[in-house]
Amino acid sequence: MRKEKVLVLMSAYNGEKYIREQVESILKQSEVEVHLLIRDDGSKDGTVEILKSYENYNDIEVYQGGNLGACQSFFDLMQHASTEYSYYAFADQDDVWQKDKLKEAIRMMQGEKEVPVLYCGSYQLTDSALHELPGRRASEKNISFGNALIESNCTGCTAVFNKRLLELAKQQIPREAYMHDWWLYLMASAFGKVVYDETPHMMYRQHGSNVLGGNTGKINQIQRRIKNFKNMSHYVPAQLAEFESIFRDNLIEEQKHLIHCVTNPNKHPWKRLSIIREKEIRRNSGVDDWIYKVMFLFWRL
């Protein structure tokens, strides 16, 4: 039986502590032919020396670049990626994948080769030593273009996608994308299909600056959400404006209408009220959706 070829794209930055363990977990993927393309994003520790130890591996290619930050580093990886593969995946440098991660992603995506398809899913939170931590339970996701306008359901380290989606991304690399995974979620929800896996197939290591906010009380959670939404007031409209500019000829009128609801809201409160009643534009969490719409109504977004 022919194994599907998968190219895993990894951006590395000062990852000497955990990167070798992650690379080894990727190479151990079952029932797929896996290759790794790694870009070093200007590391200042021993990451480059570790990556050099893989120079003689036929299934690993490493190249170095300036410090672009995670988002643009992954876009650079997509530009460098050959289109000879059937599937592609993003990988962070400090996680650990279960052996069936790619196999299960491909199983859920098969039969959809004619349209852009994005797979994403849940993950198991762990501490730095890979001991399991309590995390959010997987819940039903609102996978839609309207959701993608104001929220990303795709955690980049879980993302696997087909060649059609890569080719679409390669047409023009955005400068205003908030994150590379959100951009893929926008494209796939607009022009193809998104599949979400509620079963974790990877360990999402928590350490240092990447620790997710825990349950610190309802008031603190609401305050954190409000702060996040205020930060959205610039980057979401900018991201959507560029998305419409790049894909104007591909978008249908209803999609353009939804984009304009977010990027060009009428200042009159009654007009804004009609926009927040738009059922297609909503976040997954009921609390998040309520806070977002209240802030939108009173011109805070």
Backbone torsions as a table, in degrees:
resi	resn	phi	psi	omega
1	MET	NA	130.2	-177.0
2	ARG	-71.0	132.4	177.3
3	LYS	-85.4	138.2	176.2
4	GLU	-70.5	139.9	178.6
5	LYS	-90.5	128.0	-178.4
6	VAL	-126.1	132.3	173.9
7	LEU	-106.6	119.4	179.7
8	VAL	-95.6	127.9	-178.4
9	LEU	-104.0	120.8	-178.6
10	MET	-126.5	128.3	171.9
11	SER	-100.6	128.5	-176.4
12	ALA	-116.6	137.8	174.6
13	TYR	-151.1	115.8	-179.7
14	ASN	46.3	51.2	-174.5
15	GLY	-109.3	25.1	-172.5
16	GLU	-58.9	-26.3	-173.4
17	LYS	-72.1	-35.8	-171.7
18	TYR	-125.3	-8.7	-168.2
19	ILE	-65.3	-35.1	-179.3
20	ARG	-63.3	-41.9	179.8
21	GLU	-62.8	-39.2	178.5
22	GLN	-67.6	-44.7	178.6
23	VAL	-57.9	-45.1	-179.0
24	GLU	-63.5	-36.9	179.3
25	SER	-68.2	-31.8	177.8
26	ILE	-71.4	-41.3	-179.9
27	LEU	-66.7	-19.4	-178.5
28	LYS	-92.2	11.6	179.5
29	GLN	-60.4	138.8	-175.0
30	SER	-93.1	144.2	171.0
31	GLU	62.5	22.9	173.4
32	VAL	-138.4	156.9	172.2
33	GLU	-97.2	104.5	-171.4
34	VAL	-104.5	138.5	174.7
35	HIS	-129.3	151.2	-177.3
36	LEU	-119.0	130.6	170.3
37	LEU	-116.2	114.7	-174.7
38	ILE	-115.8	129.8	175.1
39	ARG	-112.5	124.3	173.8
40	ASP	-86.6	125.8	-173.8
41	ASP	-94.9	43.6	176.8
42	GLY	83.0	38.2	-178.5
43	SER	-59.8	148.0	179.1
44	LYS	-115.8	4.2	178.7
45	ASP	-108.1	-147.8	-177.1
46	GLY	-91.4	15.0	-177.4
47	THR	-59.2	-45.0	-176.9
48	VAL	-62.2	-40.2	179.6
49	GLU	-64.4	-39.0	176.9
50	ILE	-63.8	-44.5	-178.9
51	LEU	-65.1	-32.0	178.0
52	LYS	-63.9	-25.1	179.2
53	SER	-67.8	-11.3	178.6
54	TYR	-101.2	11.0	-175.4
55	GLU	-57.9	-31.6	-176.9
56	ASN	-92.1	5.5	177.1
57	TYR	-81.6	126.8	-180.0
58	ASN	-70.5	-21.6	-176.1
59	ASP	-102.4	13.0	177.6
60	ILE	-131.0	129.2	173.6
61	GLU	-122.8	132.2	-178.1
62	VAL	-123.5	137.1	171.1
63	TYR	-140.6	157.5	-176.2
64	GLN	-111.9	150.6	177.5
65	GLY	-150.0	178.8	176.6
66	GLY	-74.2	169.9	-177.6
67	ASN	-78.3	101.7	-178.6
68	LEU	-98.0	-16.6	-169.8
69	GLY	88.4	160.5	-171.6
70	ALA	-58.0	-47.1	-175.0
71	CYS	-58.6	-57.4	-176.5
72	GLN	-71.9	-25.2	175.9
73	SER	-65.1	-41.4	177.3
74	PHE	-68.9	-35.6	175.7
75	PHE	-64.7	-37.2	176.6
76	ASP	-63.9	-38.9	176.1
77	LEU	-61.7	-41.1	178.7
78	MET	-64.2	-37.5	177.7
79	GLN	-65.1	-36.5	-179.1
80	HIS	-79.4	-17.9	-173.3
81	ALA	-69.2	131.8	173.9
82	SER	-70.6	148.3	178.5
83	THR	-93.2	20.5	179.7
84	GLU	-81.9	-7.9	-176.5
85	TYR	-94.6	154.6	177.2
86	SER	-81.0	-34.4	-175.7
87	TYR	-138.6	158.4	-178.9
88	TYR	-136.8	156.0	-179.7
89	ALA	-146.2	149.4	170.9
90	PHE	-93.6	146.5	176.2
91	ALA	-139.8	132.5	169.0
92	ASP	-81.4	164.1	-172.6
93	GLN	-85.9	-10.5	-169.3
94	ASP	-122.9	8.3	178.0
95	ASP	-93.2	-178.5	172.9
96	VAL	-137.1	128.7	-178.3
97	TRP	-94.3	142.0	168.1
98	GLN	-74.0	155.8	-172.8
99	LYS	-61.9	-24.6	-175.0
100	ASP	-97.5	9.3	-174.2
101	LYS	-57.1	-54.4	-177.5
102	LEU	-71.2	-38.1	179.8
103	LYS	-59.2	-45.8	-178.6
104	GLU	-69.1	-37.5	177.6
105	ALA	-61.3	-46.7	-179.4
106	ILE	-64.6	-39.1	178.3
107	ARG	-57.7	-41.7	-178.4
108	MET	-75.3	-20.4	-177.4
109	MET	-96.3	-16.7	-174.3
110	GLN	-60.9	146.8	-178.6
111	GLY	90.4	0.9	-178.0
112	GLU	-124.5	42.3	-173.1
113	LYS	-80.2	-13.4	-176.0
114	GLU	-88.0	-10.5	179.2
115	VAL	-127.4	159.3	175.9
116	PRO	-65.0	129.1	-178.7
117	VAL	-128.9	135.3	176.9
118	LEU	-121.3	127.8	171.5
119	TYR	-103.7	136.9	171.4
120	CYS	-149.4	169.4	-175.5
121	GLY	-171.5	-167.2	-179.0
122	SER	-80.6	175.1	-180.0
123	TYR	-153.9	160.5	176.9
124	GLN	-97.5	116.4	175.4
125	LEU	-70.3	137.4	175.6
126	THR	-137.0	165.0	171.2
127	ASP	-84.1	-173.0	-175.0
128	SER	-64.3	-22.7	179.7
129	ALA	-96.5	10.9	178.1
130	LEU	70.5	23.8	170.3
131	HIS	-81.5	132.9	-175.6
132	GLU	-62.7	140.4	176.5
133	LEU	-115.8	151.2	174.2
134	PRO	-65.7	136.7	-178.6
135	GLY	-139.0	177.8	178.9
136	ARG	-65.9	134.0	176.1
137	ARG	-72.2	144.8	176.3
138	ALA	-62.6	134.1	178.9
139	SER	-129.8	165.3	-179.2
140	GLU	-61.3	131.9	-176.0
141	LYS	-102.0	143.7	173.3
142	ASN	-87.2	85.3	-179.1
143	ILE	-87.2	106.6	-178.0
144	SER	-161.5	163.1	177.0
145	PHE	-66.0	-38.5	178.2
146	GLY	-60.7	-38.5	175.8
147	ASN	-66.9	-41.9	-177.2
148	ALA	-63.0	-22.3	179.1
149	LEU	-65.1	-33.2	-173.1
150	ILE	-124.4	1.7	-177.6
151	GLU	-161.9	146.5	175.5
152	SER	-105.9	125.5	174.1
153	ASN	-88.7	0.1	-175.2
154	CYS	-105.7	112.6	169.9
155	THR	-83.7	119.0	-168.5
156	GLY	-52.7	-37.9	-176.6
157	CYS	-69.1	-11.9	176.3
158	THR	-98.0	-7.7	-168.1
159	ALA	-72.8	133.1	169.8
160	VAL	-133.1	140.2	-176.2
161	PHE	-147.4	160.8	-176.6
162	ASN	-91.7	175.1	-175.6
163	LYS	-63.8	-33.6	-179.2
164	ARG	-62.4	-38.1	179.0
165	LEU	-71.5	-38.6	176.3
166	LEU	-61.4	-44.9	-179.6
167	GLU	-61.5	-38.0	177.5
168	LEU	-65.5	-41.1	179.3
169	ALA	-66.2	-35.0	-177.5
170	LYS	-70.1	-18.2	-176.4
171	GLN	-56.6	-42.9	176.5
172	GLN	-158.1	119.9	179.4
173	ILE	-79.4	125.5	-177.1
174	PRO	-75.3	154.8	174.6
175	ARG	-103.5	-18.9	-175.2
176	GLU	-106.3	6.4	179.5
177	ALA	-63.3	134.2	178.4
178	TYR	-69.6	-46.2	174.4
179	MET	-147.7	151.7	-177.8
180	HIS	-61.7	-37.9	-178.3
181	ASP	-69.8	-37.8	177.4
182	TRP	-63.3	-39.9	179.9
183	TRP	-61.6	-42.4	177.2
184	LEU	-65.4	-38.6	178.2
185	TYR	-62.7	-40.8	176.0
186	LEU	-60.5	-48.2	-178.0
187	MET	-64.0	-46.7	-176.8
188	ALA	-67.1	-39.4	-180.0
189	SER	-71.7	-26.9	179.6
190	ALA	-82.0	-39.3	-168.8
191	PHE	-123.2	0.2	-176.7
192	GLY	-151.8	-122.3	-174.4
193	LYS	-146.1	145.2	174.2
194	VAL	-120.2	129.2	174.7
195	VAL	-115.6	136.8	-177.2
196	TYR	-117.9	129.5	-178.4
197	ASP	-105.1	116.7	-178.8
198	GLU	-80.5	-8.8	179.2
199	THR	-93.3	123.0	179.6
200	PRO	-68.3	140.8	175.6
201	HIS	-129.9	19.7	178.5
202	MET	-156.1	158.3	176.1
203	MET	-104.2	120.8	-176.9
204	TYR	-96.7	99.6	-172.2
205	ARG	-75.1	129.4	177.6
206	GLN	-102.3	123.9	179.6
207	HIS	-160.8	147.6	174.1
208	GLY	48.2	-123.6	-171.4
209	SER	-79.5	-7.7	-178.2
210	ASN	-97.6	8.6	-178.3
211	VAL	-65.7	130.7	177.8
212	LEU	-76.3	150.1	177.3
213	GLY	-64.7	131.1	-179.9
214	GLY	-89.0	-171.7	178.0
215	ASN	-78.8	101.5	-176.7
216	THR	-112.0	23.0	-179.6
217	GLY	102.3	149.0	-174.5
218	LYS	-64.1	-39.1	-178.9
219	ILE	-63.9	-46.7	179.4
220	ASN	-62.9	-38.0	178.7
221	GLN	-63.5	-43.4	179.1
222	ILE	-64.8	-42.7	178.6
223	GLN	-61.3	-39.9	178.6
224	ARG	-65.5	-38.6	178.2
225	ARG	-64.3	-43.9	-179.9
226	ILE	-60.7	-42.6	178.3
227	LYS	-62.1	-42.5	179.3
228	ASN	-63.5	-40.7	-179.0
229	PHE	-67.8	-35.1	175.8
230	LYS	-63.2	-39.0	176.8
231	ASN	-64.1	-28.5	-179.5
232	MET	-69.2	-20.7	-170.3
233	SER	-59.9	-22.7	176.1
234	HIS	-99.4	-52.3	-167.9
235	TYR	-74.0	-28.3	178.8
236	VAL	-67.9	-51.8	177.0
237	PRO	-59.4	-38.4	179.7
238	ALA	-64.7	-42.8	178.8
239	GLN	-62.9	-43.9	-177.6
240	LEU	-70.8	-35.4	177.4
241	ALA	-62.6	-41.4	178.3
242	GLU	-70.3	-37.5	178.0
243	PHE	-59.5	-45.8	178.7
244	GLU	-65.4	-38.9	179.8
245	SER	-62.0	-42.5	-177.8
246	ILE	-72.7	-40.8	-171.5
247	PHE	-111.3	23.8	-176.3
248	ARG	-52.0	-42.1	-176.3
249	ASP	-75.6	-14.2	-178.7
250	ASN	-96.7	-21.9	-175.7
251	LEU	-79.7	140.6	174.1
252	ILE	-84.4	166.8	-174.2
253	GLU	-62.0	-37.1	179.4
254	GLU	-63.7	-38.9	178.2
255	GLN	-66.6	-39.9	177.4
256	LYS	-64.3	-38.8	177.4
257	HIS	-60.1	-44.8	-179.9
258	LEU	-64.7	-39.8	176.6
259	ILE	-60.1	-44.7	-177.4
260	HIS	-67.9	-27.9	175.9
261	CYS	-59.9	-33.5	-177.9
262	VAL	-90.2	-39.6	-173.0
263	THR	-87.1	-28.0	-176.1
264	ASN	-131.0	58.7	-177.6
265	PRO	-70.3	140.5	176.5
266	ASN	-66.6	139.9	-176.8
267	LYS	-73.8	-19.1	-178.9
268	HIS	-72.0	129.3	-175.7
269	PRO	-58.0	-33.9	179.8
270	TRP	-68.6	-35.1	176.5
271	LYS	-67.7	-40.7	178.0
272	ARG	-64.8	-35.6	178.3
273	LEU	-61.6	-39.0	178.9
274	SER	-67.6	-30.2	179.3
275	ILE	-71.4	-43.3	-177.8
276	ILE	-71.0	-13.9	173.7
277	ARG	-80.7	-6.4	178.6
278	GLU	-64.2	111.0	-172.2
279	LYS	-67.4	-25.6	-177.4
280	GLU	-71.5	-28.2	-176.2
281	ILE	-95.8	98.4	179.9
282	ARG	-155.6	154.2	178.2
283	ARG	-92.7	164.8	-177.3
284	ASN	-66.9	-51.4	-177.8
285	SER	-75.1	132.7	177.6
286	GLY	-61.5	-38.7	178.2
287	VAL	-65.6	-47.2	178.2
288	ASP	-57.7	-44.1	-177.3
289	ASP	-64.1	-41.3	179.8
290	TRP	-64.8	-47.1	-179.7
291	ILE	-62.6	-44.7	-178.9
292	TYR	-58.8	-44.8	-174.9
293	LYS	-73.0	-33.7	175.4
294	VAL	-64.5	-45.5	179.9
295	MET	-65.7	-37.9	178.5
296	PHE	-64.9	-43.3	-178.0
297	LEU	-60.9	-38.0	-176.1
298	PHE	-101.3	30.2	169.5
299	TRP	63.9	26.2	177.6
300	ARG	-91.5	-4.6	177.6
301	LEU	-131.6	NA	NA
